[in-house]
Amino acid sequence: MVQRSKRSLSSSKIEEMQREVKAFEWKVRSWAAEVPIGSPVYLGLDPLNHSLGLMVRILNGEKDGTGFERRYGEGGIE
């Protein structure tokens, strides 16, 4: 059995994930354009949109082979 930490993503899988994430990101943004700013729905869509943008950056780093590097101020659990 292959350990999860030893797996790698193929470029075709990365591209498939990129297409799906970008399509969903577009959908989330279209929803955000339809609801009032400051509404509970809009407030819920904002972090979802941010998360999808982060995922796009991570997948781009994987595809390019450069890995992912957090921007200053993006912190995390440290």
VEXMI-497352 format. One record per residue: residue number from 1; residue in three letters; x, y, z of N, C-alpha, C in turn. Coordinates in nm, 2 decimals. Each point is the difference from the previous one (the first is absolute). Example, Ala and Ser with C-alpha at 12.3 -4.5 7.8 and 13.67 -1.06 7.14 Angstrom:
2
ATOM/1/ALA/1.32/-0.57/0.78/-0.09/0.12/0.00/0.09/0.12/0.00
ATOM/2/SER/-0.04/0.11/-0.07/0.09/0.11/0.00/-0.08/0.11/0.08
REM end
This chain:
78
ATOM/1/MET/0.08/-0.12/0.00/-0.08/0.12/0.00/0.09/0.12/0.00
ATOM/2/VAL/-0.03/0.10/-0.09/0.08/0.12/-0.01/-0.04/0.10/0.11
ATOM/3/GLN/0.10/0.05/0.07/-0.03/0.10/0.10/-0.05/0.13/-0.06
ATOM/4/ARG/-0.10/0.06/0.06/-0.05/0.13/-0.05/0.11/0.10/-0.02
ATOM/5/SER/0.09/0.01/0.09/0.11/0.10/-0.02/0.09/-0.02/-0.11
ATOM/6/LYS/0.00/-0.12/-0.06/0.09/-0.03/-0.11/-0.06/0.02/-0.14
ATOM/7/ARG/-0.13/0.03/0.00/-0.07/0.02/-0.12/0.04/0.14/-0.07
ATOM/8/SER/-0.01/0.00/-0.13/0.01/0.13/-0.07/-0.11/0.02/-0.10
ATOM/9/LEU/-0.03/0.12/-0.03/-0.10/0.03/-0.10/0.05/0.00/-0.14
ATOM/10/SER/-0.07/-0.06/-0.09/0.04/0.00/-0.14/-0.04/0.14/-0.05
ATOM/11/SER/0.07/0.04/-0.11/-0.04/0.13/-0.06/-0.14/0.00/-0.05
ATOM/12/SER/-0.05/-0.11/-0.05/-0.13/-0.01/-0.05/-0.11/0.02/0.11
ATOM/13/LYS/0.04/-0.06/0.12/-0.09/0.01/0.11/0.00/0.15/0.05
ATOM/14/ILE/0.11/0.06/0.01/0.01/0.14/0.04/-0.08/0.09/-0.10
ATOM/15/GLU/0.01/-0.02/-0.13/-0.08/0.07/-0.09/-0.15/-0.02/0.01
ATOM/16/GLU/-0.04/-0.12/0.03/-0.14/-0.03/0.02/-0.05/0.07/0.13
ATOM/17/MET/0.08/0.00/0.10/-0.04/0.07/0.13/0.00/0.15/-0.03
ATOM/18/GLN/0.09/0.06/-0.07/0.00/0.14/-0.03/-0.13/0.04/-0.07
ATOM/19/ARG/-0.04/-0.08/-0.10/-0.12/0.03/-0.08/-0.12/0.01/0.09
ATOM/20/GLU/-0.01/-0.10/0.09/-0.12/-0.01/0.09/0.01/0.11/0.10
ATOM/21/VAL/0.11/0.03/0.06/0.01/0.10/0.10/-0.03/0.14/-0.06
ATOM/22/LYS/0.05/0.02/-0.12/-0.02/0.13/-0.06/-0.15/0.02/-0.04
ATOM/23/ALA/-0.06/-0.11/-0.05/-0.15/0.00/-0.03/-0.08/0.03/0.13
ATOM/24/PHE/0.04/-0.06/0.11/-0.08/0.02/0.12/0.03/0.14/0.05
ATOM/25/GLU/0.12/0.05/-0.01/0.04/0.13/0.04/-0.09/0.11/-0.08
ATOM/26/TRP/-0.02/-0.03/-0.13/-0.08/0.09/-0.08/-0.15/0.00/0.05
ATOM/27/LYS/-0.04/-0.12/0.04/-0.14/-0.02/0.05/-0.02/0.08/0.13
ATOM/28/VAL/0.10/-0.02/0.09/-0.01/0.07/0.13/0.00/0.15/-0.02
ATOM/29/ARG/0.08/0.05/-0.09/0.00/0.15/-0.03/-0.13/0.04/-0.06
ATOM/30/SER/-0.06/-0.08/-0.08/-0.13/0.04/-0.06/-0.10/0.01/0.11
ATOM/31/TRP/0.00/-0.10/0.09/-0.09/0.01/0.11/0.02/0.12/0.08
ATOM/32/ALA/0.12/0.04/0.03/0.04/0.12/0.08/-0.05/0.12/-0.07
ATOM/33/ALA/-0.01/0.01/-0.13/-0.04/0.11/-0.08/-0.16/0.02/0.01
ATOM/34/GLU/-0.06/-0.11/0.04/-0.15/0.00/0.01/-0.06/0.03/0.13
ATOM/35/VAL/0.08/-0.01/0.11/-0.05/0.02/0.13/0.05/0.14/0.06
ATOM/36/PRO/-0.08/0.05/0.09/0.04/0.13/0.06/0.13/-0.01/0.08
ATOM/37/ILE/0.09/0.10/-0.02/0.13/0.00/0.07/-0.04/0.02/0.15
ATOM/38/GLY/0.07/-0.08/0.08/-0.02/0.01/0.14/-0.10/-0.10/0.05
ATOM/39/SER/-0.07/-0.06/-0.09/-0.10/-0.10/0.04/0.07/-0.13/0.05
ATOM/40/PRO/-0.07/-0.08/0.08/0.07/-0.12/0.05/0.05/-0.09/-0.11
ATOM/41/VAL/-0.08/-0.01/-0.11/0.05/-0.08/-0.11/0.12/0.05/-0.07
ATOM/42/TYR/0.01/0.14/-0.01/0.12/0.06/-0.06/0.12/-0.03/0.09
ATOM/43/LEU/-0.02/0.02/0.13/0.10/-0.02/0.10/0.05/-0.15/0.00
ATOM/44/GLY/-0.08/-0.09/-0.03/0.04/-0.14/-0.02/0.07/-0.03/-0.13
ATOM/45/LEU/-0.04/0.07/-0.10/0.07/-0.02/-0.13/0.14/0.06/-0.01
ATOM/46/ASP/0.02/0.11/0.08/0.14/0.06/0.00/0.11/-0.10/0.04
ATOM/47/PRO/-0.01/-0.07/0.11/0.11/-0.09/0.03/0.01/-0.12/-0.09
ATOM/48/LEU/-0.12/-0.04/-0.06/0.00/-0.10/-0.10/0.08/0.04/-0.12
ATOM/49/ASN/-0.03/0.12/-0.05/0.07/0.06/-0.11/0.15/0.00/0.03
ATOM/50/HIS/0.04/0.05/0.12/0.14/0.01/0.03/0.07/-0.14/0.00
ATOM/51/SER/-0.07/-0.10/0.05/0.05/-0.14/0.01/0.02/-0.05/-0.14
ATOM/52/LEU/-0.09/0.03/-0.09/0.01/-0.05/-0.14/0.12/0.07/-0.07
ATOM/53/GLY/0.02/0.13/0.03/0.12/0.07/-0.06/0.13/-0.06/0.06
ATOM/54/LEU/0.00/-0.03/0.12/0.11/-0.07/0.06/0.03/-0.13/-0.06
ATOM/55/MET/-0.10/-0.08/-0.03/0.01/-0.13/-0.06/0.06/0.01/-0.14
ATOM/56/VAL/-0.05/0.11/-0.08/0.05/0.02/-0.13/0.15/0.03/0.01
ATOM/57/ARG/0.05/0.08/0.09/0.14/0.03/0.02/0.08/-0.13/0.04
ATOM/58/ILE/-0.06/-0.08/0.08/0.07/-0.13/0.04/0.02/-0.09/-0.12
ATOM/59/LEU/-0.11/-0.01/-0.08/0.01/-0.09/-0.12/0.09/0.05/-0.10
ATOM/60/ASN/0.01/0.14/-0.01/0.09/0.06/-0.10/0.15/-0.04/0.04
ATOM/61/GLY/0.02/0.01/0.13/0.14/-0.03/0.06/0.03/-0.15/-0.03
ATOM/62/GLU/-0.10/-0.08/0.02/0.03/-0.15/-0.02/0.02/-0.02/-0.15
ATOM/63/LYS/-0.07/0.06/-0.09/0.01/-0.02/-0.14/0.14/0.06/-0.05
ATOM/64/ASP/0.04/0.11/0.06/0.13/0.06/-0.04/0.12/-0.07/0.06
ATOM/65/GLY/-0.03/-0.07/0.11/0.11/-0.07/0.07/0.07/0.09/0.10
ATOM/66/THR/-0.06/0.12/0.02/0.06/0.10/0.09/-0.05/-0.02/0.14
ATOM/67/GLY/-0.10/-0.08/0.02/-0.06/-0.02/0.13/-0.09/0.12/0.04
ATOM/68/PHE/-0.04/0.01/0.12/-0.09/0.11/0.05/0.07/0.07/0.11
ATOM/69/GLU/0.00/0.13/-0.01/0.06/0.09/0.10/-0.10/0.10/0.04
ATOM/70/ARG/-0.03/0.00/0.13/-0.09/0.10/0.05/0.05/0.14/-0.01
ATOM/71/ARG/-0.09/0.09/-0.03/0.03/0.14/-0.01/0.01/0.05/0.15
ATOM/72/TYR/0.07/0.11/0.01/0.02/0.07/0.13/-0.14/0.03/0.05
ATOM/73/GLY/-0.02/-0.04/0.13/-0.13/0.03/0.06/-0.10/-0.11/-0.02
ATOM/74/GLU/0.03/-0.10/-0.07/-0.10/-0.11/-0.02/0.01/-0.10/0.11
ATOM/75/GLY/0.09/0.01/0.09/0.01/-0.08/0.12/-0.06/-0.14/-0.01
ATOM/76/GLY/-0.03/-0.06/0.10/-0.06/-0.13/0.01/0.02/-0.05/0.14
ATOM/77/ILE/-0.02/-0.13/0.02/0.02/-0.05/0.13/0.14/-0.03/0.02
ATOM/78/GLU/0.07/0.08/0.08/0.14/-0.02/0.02/0.03/0.00/0.15
REM end
